[in-house]
């Protein structure tokens, strides 16, 4: 049911109320920001204990009560939550209070290779919209304004960002004079089509996956083709190769920034005008960076990122292992923001799949139809050569395997075309690489 005009006006007012302090919050004393975080920790733990089956069980088993969780550090007392748990039993983490209320259920088919169903309440989504103005303020330094500019996104048609954008458009409204003029393309489309769309719209800001945008401008440089130069490029979801970023910033003269977000936590961090470290939104999330033994790392050291989403009251995720390895900053950023930073995200970088004729398809485009097959929990696609693939898959125990097998083969055909050979191997787990990281798409074809 489409929300009423009154309800849409409410969410407009809600967003504007939170936007009013976005300019100053990242610069406020850190103690004030931590105090705000602690208030949200206490609220989300109490909410989880009262309405989420999983947290009621584990907190009781630990012999604790919600009053024992006073701040972000106390969340380490909870068991580590993994993507596999979330994929296998999503309803155990869903609040009874929001199970039937209007919100958005996100279907994540990202680089972890897991098919995850995550519900967001409307308040958390519009709070994320308000907090997006932190990066809008940074982009304004390069674009010259915060509203009314042209923006193009190269993302999958069913990406998390598109799902959320549709929700905003149906549940609120923005005056045309301040709303962005948006255009879209897909990393699954050809290089020529995407360059044509970019040149036609001539956006001020270009968004997308780091590896895809890097490859787009690298190919344009290699072919000597004319390509529109936006005032800024911002990317997320995966990494941009250092050589591609250097090419874009030096040869094309376009500043490149990145954001840090996930389906499990929409606003983790953002790069400021210096385009180096990521500032962590500690009023939205509680962060721990730990070593292999679960102990906090020291500044300058690498560790696994544990994140707790403090704003989403539908699917509650606390002490969640995101799967990324990050480096905690040893020195503060010179921009004078007080939000702590991480220097590097050594996260997952999905390969492109190379098709006969040289066409390249981003890994996330290939993953999406596979993870929409009912009963599929996790996949890993390995391209052995141009026409030969190995698909590893983890499924729910109750699935009809012949049906899933047929549907997986058909799903591959939607992106890989005809003439490919596919071996499908079902197992209970998919092992990570020797370095401990998981890659959901691996191409052994020379790129």
Secondary structure as UniProt FT lines:
FT   HELIX           5..19
FT   TURN            20..21
FT   HELIX           22..25
FT   TURN            26..27
FT   HELIX           30..51
FT   HELIX           53..61
FT   TURN            62..63
FT   HELIX           66..68
FT   HELIX           72..77
FT   HELIX           83..88
FT   HELIX           90..93
FT   HELIX           96..98
FT   STRAND          103..108
FT   TURN            111..112
FT   STRAND          116..121
FT   HELIX           122..131
FT   HELIX           133..143
FT   STRAND          150..154
FT   TURN            157..158
FT   HELIX           160..171
FT   TURN            176..178
FT   STRAND          181..185
FT   TURN            187..188
FT   HELIX           191..201
FT   STRAND          205..209
FT   HELIX           210..223
FT   STRAND          232..236
FT   HELIX           242..250
FT   STRAND          255..262
FT   TURN            263..264
FT   STRAND          265..271
FT   TURN            273..274
FT   STRAND          278..280
FT   TURN            282..284
FT   STRAND          285..290
FT   TURN            292..293
FT   TURN            299..300
FT   STRAND          302..309
FT   STRAND          320..328
FT   TURN            334..335
FT   STRAND          341..346
FT   STRAND          352..354
FT   TURN            356..357
FT   STRAND          360..362
FT   HELIX           363..371
FT   TURN            374..375
FT   STRAND          376..385
FT   TURN            386..387
FT   STRAND          388..395
FT   TURN            397..398
FT   HELIX           401..416
FT   STRAND          421..426
FT   TURN            434..435
FT   STRAND          441..443
//
